[in-house]
Each structure stands twice: as structure tokens, then as C-alpha cells.
Amino acid sequence: QVQLVESGGGLVQAGGSLRLSCAASGRTVSDYTMGWFRQAPGEGRVFVAIILWGGATTTYADSVKGRFTISRDNAKNTVYLQMNNLKPDDTAVYYCAAGPYFRTYYSAYDYWGQGTQVTVSS
């Protein structure tokens, strides 16, 4: 079993930055694809960014390309999401996920964190 705990969310003005962290415990996630997804009120959970186990391969949603950066530190069993130039449309609960395949759909992921709220004011 893998437990994931997100942190780093909060309230920020448009144009600001936040760095989300996801700490894994229970077993190493170095062999897993790690992903960040988000869910806005009244909407479904959508893909934001994923990173392959080795860290060299990433994929981003078009809406965040050039603004968000996903990274991982397998020695610390942690994945990060650096979010720059935040927009009000980025407001959502952000979830960390771990799964065996490099996929962008949420059903491909076996383990999820509890989520962290990100609110961007205009």
C-alpha cells in the first residue's frame, strides 16, 4: 500500500506562485508514474501533469504548459508541482496520484492523496 499526503496549497493572487509537495509512505514509489490532477467545484477530476518513474519524461495539460513544472525526488519519495503565473481558473483541489502506467486519465492511478486546496484570487 502507498499513502500519499499533499501539502503546499493556499490562497494566492493571480500571477503568483505556489509549490505543491506530495510525500509518499508505505512503500517506495520510485517505480511508479506520479501525477497531479485537479478538481474544481462542480467539475470532474482532470489531469494536470505526470512524470515517469525516472523523472526524465513528463506530460502536461495544455492549460498549464509553460507555467507548471512537475518534478520528483525518488530518494525522498516525494513529487512536486511548481506553479507559476497562477490564474483564477487554476482554482481547484489538487490531488497527487501514483500508478503503474504513464497515462493521463485518472482511472489509471491506484493511489491518491486527500487533496490540497489552491485558490487564486483575481
LOROBA-274707 format. One record per residue (C-alpha): residue in one letter; residue number from 1; x, z, y. Coordinates in pm, 1 decimal, always signed. Each point is the difference from the previous one (the first is absolute). Layout:
BEGIN
code=a | pos=NUM | xx=X | zz=Z | yy=Y
...
***
This chain:
BEGIN
code=q | pos=1 | xx=+0.0 | zz=+0.0 | yy=+0.0
code=v | pos=2 | xx=+103.8 | zz=-67.2 | yy=+356.0
code=q | pos=3 | xx=-111.8 | zz=+197.6 | yy=+301.8
code=l | pos=4 | xx=+24.4 | zz=-162.4 | yy=+341.9
code=v | pos=5 | xx=-21.0 | zz=+184.4 | yy=+331.0
code=e | pos=6 | xx=-13.6 | zz=-184.9 | yy=+331.3
code=s | pos=7 | xx=+103.5 | zz=+143.0 | yy=+334.5
code=g | pos=8 | xx=+74.4 | zz=-116.5 | yy=+352.7
code=g | pos=9 | xx=-342.4 | zz=-109.9 | yy=+117.6
code=g | pos=10 | xx=-142.6 | zz=+98.9 | yy=+334.5
code=l | pos=11 | xx=-133.9 | zz=-112.5 | yy=+334.9
code=v | pos=12 | xx=+202.1 | zz=-249.5 | yy=+201.8
code=q | pos=13 | xx=-63.1 | zz=-226.2 | yy=+295.2
code=a | pos=14 | xx=-6.9 | zz=-376.6 | yy=-38.5
code=g | pos=15 | xx=+353.7 | zz=-135.5 | yy=+0.6
code=g | pos=16 | xx=+138.6 | zz=+316.9 | yy=-152.1
code=s | pos=17 | xx=+167.1 | zz=+63.0 | yy=-334.9
code=l | pos=18 | xx=-46.8 | zz=+217.3 | yy=-304.6
code=r | pos=19 | xx=+192.8 | zz=+39.1 | yy=-323.4
code=l | pos=20 | xx=-194.1 | zz=+80.7 | yy=-314.1
code=s | pos=21 | xx=+166.7 | zz=+154.7 | yy=-302.5
code=c | pos=22 | xx=-116.8 | zz=+18.8 | yy=-359.5
code=a | pos=23 | xx=+171.4 | zz=+249.7 | yy=-225.0
code=a | pos=24 | xx=-38.3 | zz=-43.8 | yy=-374.3
code=s | pos=25 | xx=+26.0 | zz=+272.7 | yy=-260.0
code=g | pos=26 | xx=-70.3 | zz=+42.9 | yy=-368.0
code=r | pos=27 | xx=+225.1 | zz=-282.8 | yy=-105.1
code=t | pos=28 | xx=+226.4 | zz=-249.5 | yy=+163.0
code=v | pos=29 | xx=-164.0 | zz=-298.0 | yy=+164.1
code=s | pos=30 | xx=+318.9 | zz=-205.4 | yy=+12.6
code=d | pos=31 | xx=-147.9 | zz=-242.1 | yy=-255.6
code=y | pos=32 | xx=-329.7 | zz=-41.9 | yy=+185.1
code=t | pos=33 | xx=-119.9 | zz=-228.4 | yy=+271.4
code=m | pos=34 | xx=-100.7 | zz=+217.4 | yy=+292.8
code=g | pos=35 | xx=-265.2 | zz=-98.0 | yy=+248.9
code=w | pos=36 | xx=-178.1 | zz=+103.1 | yy=+314.9
code=f | pos=37 | xx=-368.5 | zz=-71.6 | yy=+38.5
code=r | pos=38 | xx=-242.8 | zz=+100.9 | yy=+271.6
code=q | pos=39 | xx=-369.6 | zz=+59.5 | yy=+35.3
code=a | pos=40 | xx=-187.7 | zz=-4.0 | yy=+328.1
code=p | pos=41 | xx=-343.2 | zz=+166.1 | yy=+34.3
code=g | pos=42 | xx=-267.5 | zz=-204.2 | yy=-172.3
code=e | pos=43 | xx=+250.1 | zz=-241.7 | yy=-150.1
code=g | pos=44 | xx=+175.1 | zz=-45.4 | yy=-331.2
code=r | pos=45 | xx=+356.1 | zz=+91.9 | yy=-82.9
code=v | pos=46 | xx=+236.2 | zz=-282.9 | yy=+93.9
code=f | pos=47 | xx=+360.5 | zz=-85.7 | yy=-65.6
code=v | pos=48 | xx=+255.1 | zz=+67.7 | yy=+272.5
code=a | pos=49 | xx=+344.1 | zz=-30.0 | yy=-160.9
code=i | pos=50 | xx=+164.5 | zz=+24.3 | yy=-340.5
code=i | pos=51 | xx=+358.1 | zz=+35.0 | yy=-116.9
code=l | pos=52 | xx=+149.5 | zz=-81.0 | yy=-339.0
code=w | pos=53 | xx=+183.2 | zz=+269.1 | yy=-194.2
code=g | pos=54 | xx=+345.9 | zz=-114.2 | yy=+114.4
code=g | pos=55 | xx=-97.5 | zz=-5.5 | yy=+367.0
code=a | pos=56 | xx=+118.0 | zz=-352.6 | yy=+73.7
code=t | pos=57 | xx=-338.1 | zz=-168.8 | yy=-31.4
code=t | pos=58 | xx=-289.3 | zz=+76.6 | yy=+232.1
code=t | pos=59 | xx=-330.3 | zz=-155.0 | yy=+99.1
code=y | pos=60 | xx=-214.5 | zz=+71.9 | yy=+304.9
code=a | pos=61 | xx=-352.9 | zz=-68.8 | yy=+108.4
code=d | pos=62 | xx=-9.6 | zz=-261.8 | yy=+276.9
code=s | pos=63 | xx=-151.8 | zz=+253.4 | yy=+237.2
code=v | pos=64 | xx=+310.5 | zz=+222.0 | yy=-9.5
code=k | pos=65 | xx=+284.3 | zz=-249.1 | yy=-42.2
code=g | pos=66 | xx=+271.5 | zz=+51.8 | yy=+255.3
code=r | pos=67 | xx=-131.7 | zz=+345.2 | yy=+92.8
code=f | pos=68 | xx=+12.0 | zz=+204.1 | yy=-323.7
code=t | pos=69 | xx=+293.9 | zz=+51.9 | yy=-233.8
code=i | pos=70 | xx=-22.7 | zz=+143.6 | yy=-349.7
code=s | pos=71 | xx=+306.4 | zz=+156.3 | yy=-160.5
code=r | pos=72 | xx=+83.3 | zz=+232.7 | yy=-284.7
code=d | pos=73 | xx=+264.8 | zz=+251.2 | yy=-96.5
code=n | pos=74 | xx=-5.0 | zz=+26.9 | yy=-377.4
code=a | pos=75 | xx=+249.1 | zz=+285.6 | yy=+5.8
code=k | pos=76 | xx=-255.2 | zz=+201.2 | yy=+198.1
code=n | pos=77 | xx=-300.7 | zz=-141.7 | yy=-185.7
code=t | pos=78 | xx=-147.9 | zz=-89.0 | yy=+337.1
code=v | pos=79 | xx=-147.4 | zz=-309.0 | yy=+163.7
code=y | pos=80 | xx=-42.0 | zz=-51.0 | yy=+373.2
code=l | pos=81 | xx=-208.0 | zz=-209.1 | yy=+235.6
code=q | pos=82 | xx=+142.7 | zz=-44.7 | yy=+348.2
code=m | pos=83 | xx=-278.3 | zz=-113.2 | yy=+232.2
code=n | pos=84 | xx=+88.9 | zz=-137.0 | yy=+341.4
code=n | pos=85 | xx=-208.0 | zz=-149.0 | yy=+279.1
code=l | pos=86 | xx=-310.6 | zz=+162.8 | yy=-138.9
code=k | pos=87 | xx=-341.0 | zz=-137.4 | yy=+92.7
code=p | pos=88 | xx=-345.9 | zz=+160.7 | yy=-3.1
code=d | pos=89 | xx=-87.6 | zz=-225.5 | yy=-296.9
code=d | pos=90 | xx=+267.6 | zz=+183.9 | yy=-200.8
code=t | pos=91 | xx=-215.9 | zz=+313.0 | yy=+5.7
code=a | pos=92 | xx=-72.5 | zz=+97.4 | yy=-360.5
code=v | pos=93 | xx=+83.2 | zz=+238.3 | yy=-278.9
code=y | pos=94 | xx=+327.0 | zz=-116.5 | yy=-153.1
code=y | pos=95 | xx=+55.0 | zz=+41.4 | yy=-372.9
code=c | pos=96 | xx=+316.5 | zz=-17.7 | yy=-204.8
code=a | pos=97 | xx=-21.3 | zz=-148.0 | yy=-350.1
code=a | pos=98 | xx=+221.7 | zz=-58.3 | yy=-302.1
code=g | pos=99 | xx=-47.1 | zz=-258.3 | yy=-270.5
code=p | pos=100 | xx=+186.5 | zz=-203.5 | yy=-260.6
code=y | pos=101 | xx=-56.5 | zz=-343.1 | yy=+153.3
code=f | pos=102 | xx=+87.0 | zz=-168.3 | yy=+328.0
code=r | pos=103 | xx=-356.6 | zz=-65.1 | yy=+110.2
code=t | pos=104 | xx=-191.7 | zz=+22.2 | yy=+327.2
code=y | pos=105 | xx=-339.6 | zz=+104.4 | yy=-138.8
code=y | pos=106 | xx=-73.0 | zz=+369.9 | yy=-23.0
code=s | pos=107 | xx=-132.0 | zz=-8.3 | yy=-358.6
code=a | pos=108 | xx=+354.4 | zz=-78.6 | yy=-120.1
code=y | pos=109 | xx=+116.7 | zz=+350.0 | yy=+96.7
code=d | pos=110 | xx=-23.8 | zz=+300.7 | yy=-228.3
code=y | pos=111 | xx=+91.8 | zz=+285.9 | yy=+231.6
code=w | pos=112 | xx=-123.3 | zz=+81.8 | yy=+348.7
code=g | pos=113 | xx=+65.2 | zz=+259.1 | yy=+264.9
code=q | pos=114 | xx=-269.8 | zz=+183.2 | yy=+190.4
code=g | pos=115 | xx=+49.3 | zz=-203.5 | yy=+315.8
code=t | pos=116 | xx=+114.7 | zz=+73.1 | yy=+353.5
code=q | pos=117 | xx=-198.9 | zz=-79.8 | yy=+313.5
code=v | pos=118 | xx=+145.6 | zz=-232.6 | yy=+261.1
code=t | pos=119 | xx=-191.3 | zz=-30.0 | yy=+325.7
code=v | pos=120 | xx=+109.4 | zz=-238.6 | yy=+274.9
code=s | pos=121 | xx=-161.0 | zz=+44.2 | yy=+340.5
code=s | pos=122 | xx=-32.4 | zz=-283.3 | yy=+249.2
***
